[in-house]
Amino acid sequence: DGERVDFWIDREDHLPVKIITYRDFRHGKGLEPSDTWDLSQYQRMNGIQIPYLISTTMLSNPPSIRRGLPVLNPKLRPDLFTTPPHFEDGPDAWKGK
């Protein structure tokens, strides 16, 4: 649909090290880079390699860096999808016990 995604793969361990998305911004230049994710410092979690450091550059936002491992299959509140948390409940209101 007029979009493109490039995956850069490490030659030795075959893990993705960069992902670039392209879009047509209708400036007459065709597809241009829009978002870039640099993935590094992989660590094993539950038997798979997960990037510890993710640097993002998005055309619409200033560059950002995230450090840390995600939580795989987190426990959710049993009623999360029937009673969504309120903003006032804080950032962890979705978590189960």
C-alpha positions, 0 to 999 in steps of 0.5 A: 500500500505504498509503504516500505519497511527495511530490517537490518540483520546482524551477520553473526547472530542474525538478530535485527539491529535496525528497523526503518519505515518509509512513507510517501509524504506527498512531496513528490519524492516518493518513499522517504524514511519516517521512523527508525528503531535501533536495537542493541544490547540483546539479553535472553528472556524466557528463551528468546533474545530481547533488545535491552536498548531501543533508540527511536527516531520518529519524524514527528517527534524528537529522538528518544532512547528506551533502556530496559527489558519488556515484561513478557506475558504480564499478569493483567487485572481480571476485569481489565477489558470490562472495566478499564482503569482510570487515569487517576489510578496511575500507570500500573492500574492495568497490572494483576496481582 
